[in-house]
Amino acid sequence: MGDATPVFVVDGVSKGFTDGRRPIQALQPVSFQLHAGEIVCLVGPSGSGKSTLLRVMGGLIAADSGAMWFQGQPHCAPNTAIGFVFQKTNLMPWRTILQNVLLPIEIQQSKVSIAERIRAEAMLATMGLKDFEHAYPRQLSGGMNQRVVLARTLMQQPRLLLMDEPFGQLDALTRERLNLELLRLQAAEKITVFMVTHSITEAVLLSDRVFVLSERPGKLIAQMPVPLPRPRDLAMTSTPAFGELAMQVRSLIGEPS
């Protein structure tokens, strides 16, 4: 787990919408802190406001109330030190894999240096995509494209990585591989990760803490520590300790065991 330094602070943040006829409260006031170098997964029933909270944290939509701080500074707008990975890969189909990874650098700097290109190639190699630099997204599998998105996001060297069900559309084996890849990359890069998932197994395997939202309007009802040793592997999911933690999360969400 990370140290005691709060990288991100959420204080009384709430959010509502309107469906054109009546207001809908998506989130009740939510408060928590994220510490440097930890992984926190957010779970809860469908429609509980998980993705809404993530988008507020990323500065993509405005909160109705409350305040946030990132690295000690007030936060309410997108920040290049906060990476965002969505469920859909949103890669540019007309750009090669390497060109997709370099896109944020092009946008920020207008010109890609040789050093940045070398770093992008190294990042793709780290992701196991060294031989696919000049391929196009349509030529890769869903899991490979999601690794491209991770590489593109990590090129910006974020301090905080927000992930919205990034592996939700993948098959079980690919999802397991990317869970392990995320654990490895997070340990190497020392990034703080806040991730929405519907998978209780995924949440327990990855997390230092699991946050649980209630039914809509979402209220943070638990911040459950996951005291499993690191590094973690898939064999751990078969242990009694893991099963007990997963059962606790399931009972907090209200799912039948």
N, C-alpha and C positions, 0 to 999 in steps of 0.2 A: 504494500500500500504506500501511497505518497506521504510526504511530510505534512506538517500542520499548516502550511501556508495556503490560505484560500486563494485559488486561482480565479474562481468565479463565485459570486454571491448573488443569490436571488432573495429579495426581501418583499414579501407581500404582493407578489405579482398575480394579477388576475386578468381574465380576458373573456369577453362576450362577443356574440355576433347577432345579426338579425337575419331571419329567413325571408324578409320582405313584409312579413305580417306581425311577427312578434319577436322579442329579444330572446336569445338563447345564451345562457351562461355556460361557457365551455370550461373555464377554470375558476375555482374559488381561490382566494389568496394563498399563494404557495411560497414557502421560504426554505432555503437550504444553502449549503456551501459545498463546493467541489474543491478538493485538495490536490496539490501538485502531484502528478504521476499516478493518480488512481483511475480505475475504471468503475463507472457507475452505470448500471442498466436500469431503465425505467420500464415497468410493466404495469398492466392494468386492463380492465375490460375494454372492448372495442368502443370507440366514441367517448372515452374518458378524458380526452384532451392531451394525450401524450405528444402527438405531432404538433399541436398548437403550442404547447410549452416549448418544444424544441425550436420552433420558428420564432417565437418571441425571444428566446435566448440568443438566436443567431442574428437578431436585428432585422429579420425579414418581415415581421409584422409588429405593430406597436402594442404594448400592454395597455390595459385600461387603468390600472393602478399599480402601485409599488415601484420598486427601483432595482437596478442590477449594477454590479461592479465587476469589471474584468481586469485582472492584474492591478487592483487597487484604484482603478479609474472608473468613473460613471460610464455605463454602457447602455446604448439604445439603438445602435446602428450597426450594419455589417462591418466587420473588422478582418483584415487580412491575416491576423494571428489566430482567427477562429476558422477552422475548416469545417465544411458541411458535406456529408455524403448521404444522398437520397437513395431510396429503394430503386428508382429508375436510374440507369447509368448516365443518361443525357450526354453521351459522347457525340461529337460531330461526325456524321457518317462519311463525309467527304474528306476528312483528315485522317492521316495514318495514326497508328497508335502513338508513335513518338510525337507527332505533331499535336495530338490531343493532350498529351502530358505537358507539353511546353506551352499550351495555350494561355494559362494564367500569367506566365512570365512575359509572353508577348503583349498581353493586355496591360500589364503593369509597366513594362520597360520599353515597349514598341519594337525592341530588337533583342534577339536571343544571343547571348555571348557563347563562345566556345565552351567556357567553363560550365554554363548552365546546361548546354547540350550534353556534355559529358556526365553531369550529375543526373540528368533525366535518363540517359542510357544505363547508368549504374542503378538507378531506382527500378527501372524495368527488369534489369538482371536480378535484383533482389527479389522481385515479385515472380521470378521464374518466367519472364516474358522476353528474354534476350533475343530470341529468334523471331520475334513477332513485331519488331519495331516498325517495319514498313508495311505491315498488314493493315487492313481496315476493320473497324468494329464488326461488320457483318460476317467477317471471316473467323471470328473468335466466339467461343462459348459464352454463356451468361456469366459464369464464374470468372473467366479470364477478363471479360470486360469490367467486372466489378473490381478486379485487381488493378486494372488500368485507372479506374476512378480513384482508388486509394493512392496509387502512385502520383496521379495528378494533384491530389489534395496535399500529399506529403511534400511535394515539391515546394509548396509555400511555407514549409517548416512551421506549421501551426503549433501554438501552445495548447490549444483546446480543440478536440475533434468531436463534433456533433454528428451523430449517425442516426438516421431515421429508417429503421427496419432494412438495413443495407443488404441483408442476405435472405430476405423474406421470400423472394421469387425463385430461389435456387433449390435444386434437389438436395436431399438430406446429406449425401456424401460430400458434395461440393461445399455445402454450408459448414460442415464439420471442418473441412480443410481450411476454409477461410477464417473460421473461429481461431484455429491454431495459428494461422498466419497473422491475424490481428494481435493475438497475444505476443507473438514474437516481435512484431514491429513496434508495438507499444512499449515493450520492455527495452528495446534497442533505442528508440527515439525519446523515451521518457515523456510521452504526450499524455495529457489528461483526456480521458474519453468519457463522453456521456452519450449513451446509446439507447434508443427505443427498440424494444423487441417484444414479440408476442410469445416467444419461446422461453419457458421457465428454465429448461435445461441450459439453453444458451446464456441466460442471465446469470445463473449460478456459476457456470463454468468460467465466465469472463470476469465477473465483478469482484471488487473489494466491498462494495455495498450494493444492495438492490433496493431501489425506490419503488413504492407501490402507490398508484393513484386509484381512488375510488371510482365508482360509477359517476357519470356526468351529473352535475358539474364537478370536475375532477378536484379532489382534495388529497394532499399528500398524507397518507395514513400510516406509512412505515418507511423507515430508512434502516434496512436490515443488514448488519454486517455479515460478510461471508468469510469466516476465518479458516479458509482452506489454504494449504501451503502453495507457494509458487516455486518453480514453474509448474503449470498445470498441463494435464494431457487428458485424452479421451477416456483412459482407463479409470480416471478419478470419478467419472460419472456413474460408475457401477458400485461405488463404495457406500456403506451405510451412512457415513457422515454427509455425503452429497445428497443421498436420498432424503435424509431428514431435513436438510436445508430447502430442497425443492418442495417438500411437503409443506413447510412453513410458508413459503411464498405462495403456493397454491391456495392455502387456507386464507391468506390475507386477501388474495384476489377474489376469493369466493367460489373458485372452481371446485367441482366434486372431485374427491380423491379416487 
